[in-house]
Structure formats: structure tokens, C-alpha cells
């Protein structure tokens, strides 16, 4: 299973419709990156932890539907997020399988938004936050990177979409953080 969060497909197109300049290349980058992962790992399932699509229906949804057809041997599943606001009819016509907002499977509770309280029996995997980590050098250089953030009861996945911001998280001693630099995942704690 490939687990991703916060693709925010259609965000640049949504901005352009509102008169805000945003490059089309952002959408192409997201699709190219996703296709690369699908070809490299050949997952049986892709579980999307919310914010698959950024907002109102636009032409990028049709590109998404084409991708689902191209990879029809893969089961795509969505745990809805706060930006997944398309009509129920759009989702029903899609090959996308909709899961509950709190989807339980094995030792995991998959959600879009981080849970406030936890079951001691399940680990929460989520997105929504777009976690980032700030690195500081000896010469006062700083670098912010998206990251995977794993605490004792909850893991927060980075935003997959390339047109999203970062929320710098405070790292505790027991947390495990993995930064993403270009195409490498680097253990930081």
C-alpha cells in the first residue's frame, strides 16, 4: 500500500480561475511524481489521507480520472479531508473508493486531520498539517524542509502536493523526524 496525504490537485487551476497567477507546471509536477511512484513501487492500493483535490471542480479532476483509468489495476482509496468538497455525485462516478473519515485497518487509524485523543491500540496516521522542520547551520543559515513526523501515537505525513506550505513542528525527544530533500528522505532525529 502506498499512503499519501494532501495532494491538493487542482489548486493552481483554482487560483488561476480566481485571477491569481499560478503556474500550470505545478499540476504536471504532481502528476509526474505520482506516476513515478506508481511505476516504481507497483502498489496494489493507494490510500489518500485527505485533500486529494483542492476545491471546486475544475479540469484537473478529468486528468485525475484519466490517471485512475490508466492505473485501473490499483485500488485508489480516499479518507476525505477538509478540501474534499466535490459533490457526492462526482465521487460516485469515479473509480475512487471513499473511506470513512476515521478509517481503521490493522493497528492503524487513518485520518486526514490529526486526532486529539488516541486509542492505545491504534496508531494514527494523518496529513493536514503539512509538517516541516527548520534546520540551522553554525553560520546562521536556515533551511526548511518538508518532513515525515512520527510521535509515540501519531505519524503526520508531508503534503504530497508541490504547491503547499509548511508548518514547522516542535520536535520532542521521543519523536522521529525524516526530512525530504529533493528525492531523498533523511533521518534527522
N, C-alpha and C positions, 0 to 999 in steps of 0.2 A: 504494500500500500504506500502510495505517495501522499503525504499530508502537506497541504499548503494553506496559507491564510492571506487574506487581503490582496487579491489580485487587482481589484478596482478597475476592471476592464471598462472601457468607455469613458473614463474620467477626462481624458484630454478632449475627446469629442464633445462631452458635456460642457466643458469650459468654452470650447470654440463656439458652440451654439449660443452661449451666454455672452459672446463678444470678447472673451478673454483669450489672448493668444496662448496657444499650447501646441507643441509640435505633434504631428501625426506619427512621427517616428517612435514616440513613446509607446503607442499601441503595438506597433510592429515589434519592438523590443520585447514586450511582454509575451506576445505570441511566440516569437522565435525562441525565447528562453524556455517557455513551457514545452514546446515541441521538442527541443533538445533534451529536456529531462525525460519526456515520454519515450523518446527513441533510445536514450542511454540506459534507462532503468527498466523499461518494459513492465510497468506495474499492472497488476490485474485491476486495481482500484485506485482512484484519486479521490481523496477526501478533502473538500474545500471548507475551511473553517471561517466562513462568512466573508462578506463584502467581495463576492465574486464580481459583481457588476456595480459600478459606482452610483448610478442614479436612474433617471428616466431612460426609457427605451431609446436606443439610437442604433445606427447601422453596425456598430461593433458587435451587438448581440448576434447579428446574422453571421459574422465571422466566427463567433464562438460556436454557433450551431454547426457551421461547416467543420470546425475542428472536432466536435463531438462525432460527426459522421465519419470523418477521416480516421478517427481512433475508436470506432464503434465496438471494438473488442475489449475496450477498457470501460469499466463502470465508473462514471463520474457521479459523485455524491456531494450534496451541499448541506451544511449546517448553516442556516440563514443568519446573516448579520444585519446590523442597523442600516446598511446601504442597500440591502437586497430588497428593493421596493417595487420591483416589476409586478404586474398583475399576476394573479394565480394562474390565469389562462396561459400566459407566456411560459411559465414554468411547466405547466401540464403538457403543453405541446412539445416541450423539449425532451431530449433523451436524458436529461439531468434527473437524478433521483434526490428528492428532498428528504432530509432527515429532520428530527425534532431539534429544537434549539439547545436542548441538553441531550446529546446522543451518547448513550452508554454502550461500550463494547469492550469486553475483557476487563483489564484493570484500568481502563480509561473512561473519563467523562470528557467528551469533545464539546466545546462551546465556541462561540465567537468571542464574546466578552469574558474576561477573567471572572471566575467565581469569587464571591466574597467569603463564603464558608465552604468547607471541604468535608467530604466523606473520607474517613481514614482508610477506606477500602479502594478508592479510586483516585487516580492521578488526573488532574485537569490539564488538558492540552487546549490552548486557545490562541487567538490572534488579537486583533483590535487595537492594541497599544502601539504597534509599530516600534518595537523596542530598539534602542540604540545604546551604545556605550561610548564614552568620551575617553580617549587616550591622551595622556600628556607626556611630552618629552622634557628632557632636562633644560632645554633652551626655550621653554615656554611654548613650544609648538603644541598644537592640539589637533586631534583628528577624531571625527565622529564616524562610527561605523554602525550599520545595522547589525543586529545580533540575535542569536538564539539565547533565551534566558530560562534557565531551569532552577527552580527553587525546590524545597523539600516536598511540596504537594502540588506544584503547578509549573507547567512549562509554557512559555509565551513565544510563539513563532514570529519571525520577522515578516514584515509586509513583503509579499512576492512582487507586487507591482512596483515599477520603477518611478512612478510619479506620485510618491507618497512622502510624508515627512517622517521624522524620527522623534521618539520620546526617550530621552536619556533616563535610564533607570538607575536607582541606587543599588549597588551590589553588596549583598551581605556575605559574611564569611563562608556560610554553607552553600551559597549559590554557585552554579556552574554557568559560565558565560562563554559563548563561542562567537567571535566576531566574523563578519563576512567582508573580505577584501578582494575585490574583483571576483574571481570564481573560486576562491579558496575559503574554507572555513577554518578558523584559527582558534585553538583553545586559549582563553585569556585568564581564567581562574581555575 
